[in-house]
Amino acid sequence: MGFRRHGPFQVGDQVQLTDPKNKRHTITLKEDGVFHTHKGAIPHSDLIGQPEGSVVRSSGGTQYLAFRHLLQDYTLAMPRGAAVIYPKDASMIVGMADIFPGARVIEAGVGSGALTCFLLRAVGPEGHVTSYERREEFADVARKNVEKFYGGPMDDNWRLVVGDLVGSIDEADVDRVILDMLAPWECVDAAAKALTPGGVICCYVATTTQMSKTVEVIRDHGCFTEPHAWETLVRDWHVEGLAVRPDHRMIGHTGFLVTARRMADGVTPPPRRRRPKGTTEEL
């Protein structure tokens, strides 16, 4: 992973310029490059060699704050072949599925590569991510997005397979399987065969019917613990002196997450204990 995350700006760096109205532009620095806007031009040479957090002024007098972009900013602005997993969900997947440095992860449904970027960062240089994508045009977009963010090919850490997970998977003893597709329940058996005991399956779905089907299939499979389903909502806050209130807009529903742990081979999960009808007491 050769992408520089600190130090003075240099040629090849991707820099995010933010104007006074919080409009953001991302540029890749070149020796003779110039960023053009209706508010004037900024030669790239004004940025090269400057520290992050510098302020540059366009020829029209507008000031821009310059930083290397965060991964969350990059994934929201990247070119898309398919819809991206929002940073709020990608971060929950990394956290709740416990993606750790050195992990071996399978991802099915690579989309535009947003989650792939998060997974590669989480597994680190000693880990590995294999991404399966049925549609070649989506895979091409994802590869370009991932390589642009990390500054080049990721051959040591990442394998991108164009094909269906069930028909193409050739791995075993992986630590995590992440499914982002219309019918993840079709891949539950393949995920169970690939996962090491103690591994985690994590499914991202958009609707309650998909969530219900996914939970029931995992529950009935016999190799997993009781699945856990939830969604994450994000609400920003407006803070100006004593004017403190929730923002008028928020990122509401984007998708549901379902996770479960792979049990050891030959182990039968304990029977679920349900609440009897007409009571709220836990058994």
C-alpha positions in Angstrom: 0.0 0.0 0.0 2.0 2.9 -1.3 -0.5 5.7 -0.7 1.1 8.5 1.5 -1.1 9.6 4.4 1.1 12.4 5.8 3.9 14.8 5.1 4.1 17.6 2.6 2.2 17.3 -0.7 4.0 15.8 -3.6 3.4 15.0 -7.2 0.9 12.1 -7.5 -0.9 13.0 -4.3 -4.7 13.3 -4.3 -5.6 16.5 -2.6 -9.1 17.7 -1.5 -9.7 21.4 -1.9 -12.6 22.9 0.1 -14.0 26.4 -0.6 -15.7 28.7 2.0 -19.1 27.1 1.1 -17.7 23.7 2.0 -17.8 22.5 -1.7 -15.1 20.0 -2.2 -12.9 19.2 -5.2 -10.4 16.4 -5.5 -7.3 16.8 -7.7 -4.2 14.7 -8.4 -1.1 16.8 -8.2 1.0 17.1 -11.4 4.2 19.1 -12.0 2.6 21.4 -14.5 -1.1 20.9 -13.5 -3.6 23.6 -13.0 -7.0 23.4 -11.2 -9.5 25.5 -13.0 -12.8 26.7 -11.4 -15.2 29.6 -12.1 -13.6 31.2 -9.0 -10.2 31.2 -10.7 -7.2 28.9 -11.2 -4.8 27.3 -8.8 -1.4 26.0 -10.1 -0.6 22.6 -8.6 2.9 24.1 -7.9 1.2 26.3 -5.2 0.4 23.0 -3.3 3.5 20.8 -4.0 5.8 21.0 -1.0 3.2 22.5 1.3 2.0 20.8 4.5 -1.5 19.4 4.8 -3.9 21.9 6.2 -2.5 24.7 4.1 -4.7 27.4 2.5 -4.2 28.3 -1.2 -5.8 31.2 -3.0 -7.2 31.0 -6.6 -6.4 33.7 -9.2 -9.9 35.0 -8.4 -9.1 35.5 -4.7 -11.1 32.5 -3.3 -9.3 30.6 -0.5 -9.3 26.8 -0.5 -8.3 24.6 2.4 -6.1 21.7 1.2 -6.0 18.2 2.8 -5.5 14.7 1.6 -9.0 13.3 1.4 -10.3 10.9 3.9 -11.4 7.5 2.8 -15.0 8.4 3.6 -14.8 11.4 1.3 -13.2 9.4 -1.5 -15.8 6.6 -1.4 -18.7 9.1 -1.6 -17.1 10.9 -4.6 -15.7 8.0 -6.5 -17.0 7.0 -10.0 -19.8 4.5 -9.6 -20.7 1.4 -11.6 -23.0 0.3 -8.8 -24.2 1.9 -5.6 -21.6 2.2 -2.9 -21.8 1.0 0.7 -21.9 4.3 2.7 -19.0 4.9 5.1 -21.4 4.6 8.1 -22.2 1.0 7.0 -18.6 0.2 5.9 -17.3 1.3 9.2 -19.9 -0.9 11.0 -18.9 -3.9 8.9 -15.2 -3.4 9.7 -16.1 -3.0 13.4 -18.9 -5.4 14.0 -17.5 -8.1 11.7 -14.2 -7.6 13.5 -12.0 -7.2 10.4 -8.5 -7.4 11.9 -5.0 -6.9 10.6 -3.8 -10.0 8.9 -7.4 -11.3 8.3 -8.3 -13.3 5.2 -11.6 -11.9 3.9 -13.9 -12.8 1.1 -16.2 -10.1 -0.3 -19.0 -11.0 -2.8 -20.6 -8.1 -4.7 -17.7 -5.6 -5.1 -19.9 -2.9 -6.7 -17.8 0.2 -7.1 -15.1 -0.8 -4.7 -16.0 1.4 -1.7 -16.2 -1.4 0.9 -13.1 -3.0 -0.7 -11.1 0.1 0.2 -12.2 -0.1 3.8 -11.5 -3.9 4.0 -8.0 -3.6 2.5 -7.1 -0.9 5.0 -8.4 -3.0 7.9 -6.6 -6.2 7.0 -3.3 -4.4 6.4 -0.3 -5.5 4.5 -0.3 -9.0 6.1 -4.0 -9.7 5.3 -5.8 -10.5 2.0 -9.1 -9.7 0.4 -10.7 -11.7 -2.4 -13.6 -9.9 -4.1 -16.1 -11.7 -6.3 -18.2 -9.6 -8.8 -20.6 -11.1 -11.3 -20.5 -8.1 -13.7 -17.3 -7.3 -15.5 -18.2 -3.7 -16.0 -18.6 -3.2 -12.2 -15.3 -5.1 -11.6 -13.5 -2.7 -13.9 -14.9 0.4 -12.1 -14.0 -1.1 -8.7 -10.4 -1.9 -9.8 -9.8 1.6 -11.0 -11.3 3.1 -7.9 -9.3 0.9 -5.5 -6.0 1.4 -7.4 -6.6 5.2 -7.6 -7.0 5.5 -3.9 -4.1 3.3 -3.0 -1.8 4.6 -5.7 -1.4 1.5 -7.8 -2.1 -2.2 -8.1 -2.8 -4.1 -4.9 -1.8 -7.5 -6.2 -0.1 -8.6 -2.8 -3.3 -8.0 -0.8 -6.2 -8.1 -3.2 -7.6 -10.6 -5.8 -10.6 -9.5 -7.9 -12.5 -12.4 -9.5 -15.2 -11.8 -12.2 -17.7 -14.6 -11.5 -20.3 -15.9 -9.1 -19.1 -16.7 -5.6 -20.8 -20.1 -5.5 -19.3 -21.2 -8.8 -15.9 -19.6 -8.4 -14.8 -19.8 -4.8 -11.6 -21.8 -4.3 -10.6 -20.7 -0.7 -10.9 -22.3 2.7 -10.2 -21.3 6.3 -11.0 -17.7 5.7 -11.7 -15.4 8.6 -14.6 -13.3 7.3 -17.2 -13.5 4.5 -19.0 -10.3 3.5 -22.0 -10.6 1.2 -23.4 -7.5 -0.6 -25.9 -8.8 -3.1 -29.6 -9.2 -3.9 -29.9 -12.7 -2.6 -27.1 -13.4 -0.1 -28.9 -16.5 1.2 -27.9 -18.3 -2.0 -24.3 -18.0 -0.8 -24.7 -19.0 2.8 -23.6 -22.6 2.2 -20.6 -21.6 0.2 -19.7 -19.1 3.0 -20.0 -21.9 5.6 -17.6 -24.1 3.7 -15.1 -21.3 3.2 -15.1 -20.0 6.8 -12.9 -21.2 9.6 -14.6 -22.1 12.9 -15.2 -18.9 14.7 -15.3 -16.9 11.5 -18.0 -14.3 10.8 -20.5 -14.0 8.0 -21.8 -10.5 7.4 -24.6 -9.7 4.9 -25.7 -6.3 3.7 -29.2 -6.0 2.3 -31.6 -3.2 1.5 -35.1 -4.4 2.4 -36.8 -6.1 5.3 -37.9 -9.0 3.1 -34.2 -9.6 2.1 -33.2 -9.3 5.7 -35.9 -11.8 6.9 -34.9 -14.4 4.2 -31.2 -14.0 5.0 -31.8 -14.5 8.7 -34.0 -17.5 8.3 -31.5 -19.3 5.9 -28.6 -18.6 8.2 -30.6 -19.8 11.2 -31.7 -23.0 9.4 -28.3 -23.8 8.0 -27.0 -25.4 11.1 -23.4 -24.2 11.0 -23.9 -20.7 12.4 -24.9 -19.1 15.7 -28.1 -17.2 16.0 -27.9 -14.3 13.4 -28.0 -10.7 14.6 -29.7 -8.1 12.4 -29.6 -4.3 12.7 -29.3 -1.0 10.9 -27.4 2.2 11.6 -28.7 5.7 11.5 -26.5 8.8 11.5 -27.7 12.3 12.5 -25.5 15.3 12.4 -25.8 18.2 14.8 -25.8 22.0 14.2 -23.7 23.7 16.8 -23.4 27.6 16.7 -23.0 29.1 20.2 -26.2 28.4 22.1 -28.0 27.2 19.0 -27.6 23.5 19.3 -30.0 21.3 17.5 -30.2 18.2 15.2 -29.3 19.0 11.6 -32.3 19.2 9.3 -31.0 16.4 7.2 -29.7 13.0 8.2 -28.5 9.8 6.7 -31.4 7.5 7.5 -31.9 4.0 6.2 -29.3 2.7 3.7 -29.3 -1.0 4.4 -29.5 -3.7 7.0 -26.6 -5.8 8.3 -26.9 -9.4 9.4 -24.0 -11.2 11.2 -23.4 -14.7 12.6 -20.4 -16.8 13.7 -19.3 -20.1 12.1 -19.5 -22.9 14.6 -17.2 -26.0 14.6 -17.9 -28.8 12.3 -20.4 -31.4 13.6 -21.7 -29.1 16.4 -25.4 -28.6 16.7 -26.5 -25.1 17.8 -28.5 -25.1 21.1 -32.2 -24.8 20.5 -33.5 -21.2 20.6 -35.7 -20.3 23.5 -38.6 -18.1 22.6 -40.8 -15.9 24.7 -44.3 -17.4 25.3 -47.2 -15.6 23.7 -48.8 -12.9 25.9 -45.7 -12.2 28.1 -42.7 -9.9 27.8 -40.6 -11.8 30.4 -37.3 -13.3 29.2 -37.1 -17.1 29.7 
